[in-house]
């Protein structure tokens, strides 16, 4: 993927892949795992439509690199959270996804 080249060539630039990078979900998860400057924005979809590997990585190795994005008014935060809990997001990763990861990415924490 071209984004991988950009991430390598510009290591100080933060890159956020959105809409869980469909249809390149596995590729985006791999980039976020192996590139310090690549993050994933979970906007645009309800968690009930996420592929299982998104939830698995959000609960594990990428828990500090997943970002909430509502694409408001498409999905309201409270509906997103409700769906996230129903599909297996661990309660302890949700504060990071909803706020803390973005604050760190933006230099606010």
DOTOR-733106 format. One record per atom (N, C-alpha, C, O, CB): residue in three letters; x, y, z; residue number from 1. Coordinates in steps of 0.02 Angstrom, whole numbers. Glycine has a CB too. Layout:
N
  code       x       y       z  pos
   ALA       X       Y       Z  NUM
...
This chain:
109
  code       x       y       z  pos
   UNK      42     -59       0    1
   UNK       0       0       0    1
   UNK      44      62       0    1
   UNK      97      63      31    1
   UNK     -48       0      61    1
   UNK      21     112     -34    2
   UNK      59     174     -39    2
   UNK      67     208      29    2
   UNK     118     241      41    2
   UNK      25     221     -87    2
   UNK      18     202      72    3
   UNK      22     233     138    3
   UNK      82     206     177    3
   UNK     114     243     215    3
   UNK     -43     221     178    3
   UNK      98     143     167    4
   UNK     155     114     201    4
   UNK     219     151     182    4
   UNK     261     165     225    4
   UNK     161      39     184    4
   UNK     227     166     118    5
   UNK     285     204      95    5
   UNK     288     273     126    5
   UNK     341     297     146    5
   UNK     285     209      18    5
   UNK     231     306     129    6
   UNK     227     373     160    6
   UNK     247     369     233    6
   UNK     284     411     258    6
   UNK     156     403     152    6
   UNK     222     319     268    7
   UNK     238     311     339    7
   UNK     313     301     350    7
   UNK     340     326     399    7
   UNK     200     251     369    7
   UNK     345     266     305    8
   UNK     418     255     310    8
   UNK     456     319     292    8
   UNK     503     338     327    8
   UNK     439     198     263    8
   UNK     435     352     238    9
   UNK     470     412     215    9
   UNK     462     472     261    9
   UNK     505     516     262    9
   UNK     447     430     146    9
   UNK     407     475     299   10
   UNK     393     531     343   10
   UNK     377     505     413   10
   UNK     319     509     435   10
   UNK     334     574     315   10
   UNK     426     480     448   11
   UNK     413     448     513   11
   UNK     387     495     567   11
   UNK     358     472     617   11
   UNK     476     416     538   11
   UNK     397     560     559   12
   UNK     372     608     609   12
   UNK     300     630     595   12
   UNK     269     662     637   12
   UNK     417     669     611   12
   UNK     274     611     537   13
   UNK     205     630     520   13
   UNK     157     576     546   13
   UNK     167     517     533   13
   UNK     197     638     443   13
   UNK     107     597     583   14
   UNK      56     551     608   14
   UNK       5     538     552   14
   UNK     -19     585     521   14
   UNK      22     578     672   14
   UNK     -11     476     541   15
   UNK     -58     456     489   15
   UNK    -117     420     522   15
   UNK    -107     374     562   15
   UNK     -24     410     435   15
   UNK    -177     440     505   16
   UNK    -237     409     532   16
   UNK    -276     378     475   16
   UNK    -298     414     429   16
   UNK    -281     460     573   16
   UNK    -285     313     476   17
   UNK    -324     278     425   17
   UNK    -396     271     451   17
   UNK    -407     248     507   17
   UNK    -293     207     409   17
   UNK    -443     291     410   18
   UNK    -513     296     433   18
   UNK    -559     243     402   18
   UNK    -541     208     355   18
   UNK    -540     365     417   18
   UNK    -617     239     431   19
   UNK    -674     197     408   19
   UNK    -656     124     405   19
   UNK    -660      96     351   19
   UNK    -696     220     339   19
   UNK    -640      95     454   20
   UNK    -585      50     470   20
   UNK    -544      24     411   20
   UNK    -529     -35     407   20
   UNK    -612      -8     506   20
   UNK    -527      68     366   21
   UNK    -483      54     309   21
   UNK    -512       1     262   21
   UNK    -474     -32     226   21
   UNK    -416      31     334   21
   UNK    -576      -7     262   22
   UNK    -608     -54     217   22
   UNK    -593     -36     145   22
   UNK    -598      23     128   22
   UNK    -685     -56     229   22
   UNK    -575     -82     103   23
   UNK    -572    -155     112   23
   UNK    -502    -180     131   23
   UNK    -489    -240     125   23
   UNK    -594    -189      49   23
   UNK    -458    -136     153   24
   UNK    -389    -155     170   24
   UNK    -380    -162     245   24
   UNK    -331    -136     273   24
   UNK    -340    -104     142   24
   UNK    -425    -196     277   25
   UNK    -424    -201     351   25
   UNK    -360    -235     375   25
   UNK    -326    -208     418   25
   UNK    -485    -240     375   25
   UNK    -343    -292     349   26
   UNK    -284    -328     372   26
   UNK    -220    -289     359   26
   UNK    -175    -287     400   26
   UNK    -279    -397     338   26
   UNK    -217    -257     301   27
   UNK    -159    -216     285   27
   UNK    -152    -157     332   27
   UNK     -97    -141     354   27
   UNK    -163    -192     212   27
   UNK    -207    -125     348   28
   UNK    -204     -67     392   28
   UNK    -185     -88     463   28
   UNK    -147     -53     497   28
   UNK    -272     -29     393   28
   UNK    -211    -144     486   29
   UNK    -192    -169     552   29
   UNK    -117    -184     555   29
   UNK     -84    -168     604   29
   UNK    -232    -233     570   29
   UNK     -91    -213     502   30
   UNK     -20    -228     498   30
   UNK      22    -164     499   30
   UNK      72    -160     534   30
   UNK      -4    -269     436   30
   UNK       1    -114     460   31
   UNK      38     -51     460   31
   UNK      38     -18     529   31
   UNK      90       6     552   31
   UNK       9      -3     408   31
   UNK     -20     -16     561   32
   UNK     -24      15     627   32
   UNK      18     -23     678   32
   UNK      46       7     724   32
   UNK     -98      19     650   32
   UNK      22     -88     670   33
   UNK      61    -129     715   33
   UNK     136    -117     706   33
   UNK     174    -117     755   33
   UNK      45    -203     705   33
   UNK     158    -107     644   34
   UNK     229    -103     629   34
   UNK     256     -33     617   34
   UNK     316     -23     613   34
   UNK     243    -144     569   34
   UNK     212      16     612   35
   UNK     234      85     601   35
   UNK     210     127     660   35
   UNK     150     133     673   35
   UNK     206     113     533   35
   UNK     257     156     695   36
   UNK     241     196     755   36
   UNK     195     254     740   36
   UNK     157     276     783   36
   UNK     304     221     787   36
   UNK     196     280     679   37
   UNK     159     341     661   37
   UNK      91     327     628   37
   UNK      60     374     604   37
   UNK     200     383     616   37
   UNK      68     265     626   38
   UNK       4     249     594   38
   UNK     -47     229     647   38
   UNK     -34     187     690   38
   UNK      14     191     542   38
   UNK    -105     261     642   39
   UNK    -161     250     688   39
   UNK    -223     231     648   39
   UNK    -226     242     588   39
   UNK    -174     313     732   39
   UNK    -273     203     681   40
   UNK    -335     184     649   40
   UNK    -394     221     681   40
   UNK    -401     221     742   40
   UNK    -346     108     652   40
   UNK    -435     251     639   41
   UNK    -495     287     660   41
   UNK    -554     241     645   41
   UNK    -562     218     588   41
   UNK    -503     357     624   41
   UNK    -594     226     695   42
   UNK    -649     179     688   42
   UNK    -714     213     668   42
   UNK    -768     191     688   42
   UNK    -659     141     752   42
   UNK    -709     265     629   43
   UNK    -768     304     610   43
   UNK    -808     272     554   43
   UNK    -784     228     518   43
   UNK    -748     374     590   43
   UNK    -869     296     549   44
   UNK    -910     279     491   44
   UNK    -951     215     496   44
   UNK    -998     206     458   44
   UNK    -867     273     433   44
   UNK    -933     171     542   45
   UNK    -969     108     548   45
   UNK    -987      97     621   45
   UNK    -952     119     666   45
   UNK    -928      50     521   45
   UNK   -1040      62     631   46
   UNK   -1056      37     698   46
   UNK   -1009     -22     711   46
   UNK    -996     -61     666   46
   UNK   -1131      17     705   46
   UNK    -986     -30     772   47
   UNK    -943     -88     788   47
   UNK    -975    -155     771   47
   UNK    -939    -204     761   47
   UNK    -927     -87     861   47
   UNK   -1041    -158     767   48
   UNK   -1072    -223     750   48
   UNK   -1054    -246     679   48
   UNK   -1064    -304     663   48
   UNK   -1148    -217     756   48
   UNK   -1026    -201     638   49
   UNK   -1006    -219     570   49
   UNK    -930    -230     564   49
   UNK    -906    -247     510   49
   UNK   -1027    -166     522   49
   UNK    -893    -221     618   50
   UNK    -820    -230     615   50
   UNK    -802    -303     605   50
   UNK    -835    -348     630   50
   UNK    -787    -203     679   50
   UNK    -748    -313     568   51
   UNK    -720    -380     562   51
   UNK    -691    -400     630   51
   UNK    -668    -357     667   51
   UNK    -665    -383     505   51
   UNK    -692    -464     646   52
   UNK    -668    -486     712   52
   UNK    -596    -465     727   52
   UNK    -580    -451     785   52
   UNK    -672    -561     717   52
   UNK    -554    -461     676   53
   UNK    -485    -443     689   53
   UNK    -477    -370     712   53
   UNK    -429    -355     748   53
   UNK    -444    -454     626   53
   UNK    -523    -327     694   54
   UNK    -521    -258     719   54
   UNK    -531    -258     795   54
   UNK    -494    -225     831   54
   UNK    -575    -213     684   54
   UNK    -579    -295     817   55
   UNK    -594    -298     889   55
   UNK    -536    -332     926   55
   UNK    -516    -310     980   55
   UNK    -660    -337     902   55
   UNK    -509    -385     897   56
   UNK    -453    -421     927   56
   UNK    -393    -375     936   56
   UNK    -363    -373     989   56
   UNK    -433    -482     884   56
   UNK    -375    -337     884   57
   UNK    -317    -292     888   57
   UNK    -331    -233     934   57
   UNK    -286    -210     969   57
   UNK    -299    -267     818   57
   UNK    -393    -208     935   58
   UNK    -411    -153     979   58
   UNK    -406    -174    1052   58
   UNK    -388    -134    1095   58
   UNK    -482    -128     964   58
   UNK    -420    -236    1066   59
   UNK    -416    -262    1134   59
   UNK    -345    -282    1153   59
   UNK    -332    -297    1212   59
   UNK    -462    -321    1142   59
   UNK    -300    -283    1105   60
   UNK    -232    -307    1118   60
   UNK    -178    -260    1093   60
   UNK    -169    -205    1120   60
   UNK    -222    -374    1088   60
   UNK    -142    -281    1042   61
   UNK     -81    -245    1023   61
   UNK     -91    -174     998   61
   UNK     -44    -134     999   61
   UNK     -46    -284     971   61
   UNK    -151    -157     975   62
   UNK    -162     -89     950   62
   UNK    -208     -48     995   62
   UNK    -237       1     972   62
   UNK    -192     -92     880   62
   UNK    -214     -67    1058   63
   UNK    -261     -33    1102   63
   UNK    -244      41    1112   63
   UNK    -288      80    1130   63
   UNK    -263     -67    1170   63
   UNK    -182      60    1099   64
   UNK    -162     131    1107   64
   UNK    -160     167    1040   64
   UNK    -140     226    1036   64
   UNK     -93     135    1140   64
   UNK    -182     133     986   65
   UNK    -179     164     920   65
   UNK    -246     165     885   65
   UNK    -251     183     826   65
   UNK    -130     127     877   65
   UNK    -299     147     920   66
   UNK    -367     149     893   66
   UNK    -401     213     918   66
   UNK    -396     231     976   66
   UNK    -408      86     914   66
   UNK    -436     246     872   67
   UNK    -469     310     887   67
   UNK    -543     307     871   67
   UNK    -563     279     820   67
   UNK    -435     367     848   67
   UNK    -583     336     915   68
   UNK    -654     343     901   68
   UNK    -663     397     848   68
   UNK    -628     447     848   68
   UNK    -694     359     965   68
   UNK    -711     385     805   69
   UNK    -733     436     758   69
   UNK    -805     421     742   69
   UNK    -822     366     721   69
   UNK    -688     436     693   69
   UNK    -848     470     751   70
   UNK    -919     456     744   70
   UNK    -946     466     674   70
   UNK    -996     436     655   70
   UNK    -957     499     792   70
   UNK    -912     508     635   71
   UNK    -941     532     573   71
   UNK   -1010     561     587   71
   UNK   -1057     553     548   71
   UNK    -946     476     520   71
   UNK   -1015     595     644   72
   UNK   -1078     626     666   72
   UNK   -1109     664     609   72
   UNK   -1073     701     575   72
   UNK   -1066     673     727   72
   UNK   -1173     657     596   73
   UNK   -1223     625     637   73
   UNK   -1236     553     619   73
   UNK   -1288     525     638   73
   UNK   -1287     663     631   73
   UNK   -1191     521     583   74
   UNK   -1201     451     564   74
   UNK   -1209     405     625   74
   UNK   -1256     365     628   74
   UNK   -1143     427     521   74
   UNK   -1164     412     673   75
   UNK   -1167     371     733   75
   UNK   -1154     416     793   75
   UNK   -1103     451     796   75
   UNK   -1116     312     731   75
   UNK   -1198     415     840   76
   UNK   -1189     454     902   76
   UNK   -1142     415     949   76
   UNK   -1145     353     951   76
   UNK   -1258     469     936   76
   UNK   -1101     450     987   77
   UNK   -1053     416    1031   77
   UNK   -1085     364    1078   77
   UNK   -1057     310    1088   77
   UNK   -1017     467    1072   77
   UNK   -1143     380    1106   78
   UNK   -1173     333    1153   78
   UNK   -1195     269    1118   78
   UNK   -1191     214    1147   78
   UNK   -1232     365    1189   78
   UNK   -1219     274    1056   79
   UNK   -1238     214    1018   79
   UNK   -1176     173     999   79
   UNK   -1177     112    1002   79
   UNK   -1277     234     953   79
   UNK   -1123     208     980   80
   UNK   -1061     175     963   80
   UNK   -1035     135    1023   80
   UNK   -1016      77    1016   80
   UNK   -1008     226     938   80
   UNK   -1033     167    1081   81
   UNK   -1009     134    1142   81
   UNK   -1051      72    1159   81
   UNK   -1024      20    1177   81
   UNK   -1009     182    1200   81
   UNK   -1116      79    1153   82
   UNK   -1161      23    1167   82
   UNK   -1145     -35    1121   82
   UNK   -1141     -93    1143   82
   UNK   -1234      45    1159   82
   UNK   -1137     -21    1056   83
   UNK   -1122     -74    1008   83
   UNK   -1053    -103    1021   83
   UNK   -1043    -164    1014   83
   UNK   -1126     -46     936   83
   UNK   -1004     -61    1039   84
   UNK    -936     -85    1053   84
   UNK    -936    -135    1111   84
   UNK    -902    -186    1108   84
   UNK    -890     -26    1069   84
   UNK    -974    -121    1162   85
   UNK    -978    -166    1219   85
   UNK   -1012    -232    1200   85
   UNK    -993    -285    1225   85
   UNK   -1016    -133    1277   85
   UNK   -1061    -228    1156   86
   UNK   -1098    -289    1136   86
   UNK   -1055    -336    1094   86
   UNK   -1065    -396    1096   86
   UNK   -1160    -269    1097   86
   UNK   -1007    -308    1055   87
   UNK    -968    -351    1011   87
   UNK    -902    -373    1042   87
   UNK    -863    -409    1010   87
   UNK    -954    -315     946   87
   UNK    -887    -352    1103   88
   UNK    -829    -380    1137   88
   UNK    -770    -334    1148   88
   UNK    -716    -357    1167   88
   UNK    -806    -436    1100   88
   UNK    -778    -269    1137   89
   UNK    -724    -224    1156   89
   UNK    -717    -227    1232   89
   UNK    -767    -222    1267   89
   UNK    -738    -150    1131   89
   UNK    -656    -235    1257   90
   UNK    -645    -238    1329   90
   UNK    -658    -169    1360   90
   UNK    -638    -118    1331   90
   UNK    -573    -262    1345   90
   UNK    -691    -167    1417   91
   UNK    -706    -103    1449   91
   UNK    -643     -60    1461   91
   UNK    -646       1    1457   91
   UNK    -740    -114    1515   91
   UNK    -587     -93    1475   92
   UNK    -526     -55    1490   92
   UNK    -495     -21    1430   92
   UNK    -454      24    1438   92
   UNK    -475    -100    1522   92
   UNK    -513     -41    1368   93
   UNK    -484      -8    1309   93
   UNK    -528      50    1286   93
   UNK    -505      92    1247   93
   UNK    -475     -58    1253   93
   UNK    -590      53    1308   94
   UNK    -636     105    1282   94
   UNK    -616     176    1300   94
   UNK    -625     220    1258   94
   UNK    -705      91    1309   94
   UNK    -590     191    1360   95
   UNK    -568     260    1373   95
   UNK    -513     283    1324   95
   UNK    -512     340    1303   95
   UNK    -544     267    1445   95
   UNK    -469     237    1307   96
   UNK    -417     253    1259   96
   UNK    -446     267    1190   96
   UNK    -428     317    1158   96
   UNK    -366     197    1254   96
   UNK    -490     224    1168   97
   UNK    -521     233    1102   97
   UNK    -562     297    1100   97
   UNK    -559     333    1050   97
   UNK    -565     172    1085   97
   UNK    -599     310    1152   98
   UNK    -645     367    1152   98
   UNK    -610     434    1162   98
   UNK    -635     485    1139   98
   UNK    -696     358    1206   98
   UNK    -552     436    1196   99
   UNK    -521     500    1211   99
   UNK    -445     498    1217   99
   UNK    -410     536    1183   99
   UNK    -549     526    1275   99
   UNK    -419     454    1259  100
   UNK    -349     458    1278  100
   UNK    -300     448    1220  100
   UNK    -249     483    1217  100
   UNK    -335     406    1330  100
   UNK    -315     403    1174  101
   UNK    -270     392    1118  101
   UNK    -267     453    1072  101
   UNK    -213     471    1049  101
   UNK    -293     331    1077  101
   UNK    -323     485    1060  102
   UNK    -324     545    1019  102
   UNK    -287     602    1054  102
   UNK    -250     639    1022  102
   UNK    -396     566    1003  102
   UNK    -297     609    1119  103
   UNK    -263     662    1156  103
   UNK    -187     652    1152  103
   UNK    -150     701    1143  103
   UNK    -285     662    1230  103
   UNK    -164     591    1157  104
   UNK     -92     577    1152  104
   UNK     -67     591    1081  104
   UNK     -14     621    1072  104
   UNK     -77     504    1172  104
   UNK    -105     568    1031  105
   UNK     -87     579     961  105
   UNK     -80     654     945  105
   UNK     -35     674     909  105
   UNK    -139     547     915  105
   UNK    -125     693     972  106
   UNK    -126     766     959  106
   UNK     -82     806    1006  106
   UNK     -80     867    1002  106
   UNK    -197     791     964  106
   UNK     -46     772    1049  107
   UNK      -1     806    1095  107
   UNK     -37     843    1151  107
   UNK     -10     891    1178  107
   UNK      41     854    1058  107
   UNK     -96     820    1169  108
   UNK    -136     852    1221  108
   UNK    -132     815    1288  108
   UNK    -162     836    1337  108
   UNK    -208     857    1199  108
   UNK     -96     761    1289  109
   UNK     -90     722    1352  109
   UNK     -18     705    1365  109
   UNK      -2     672    1415  109
   UNK    -133     658    1349  109
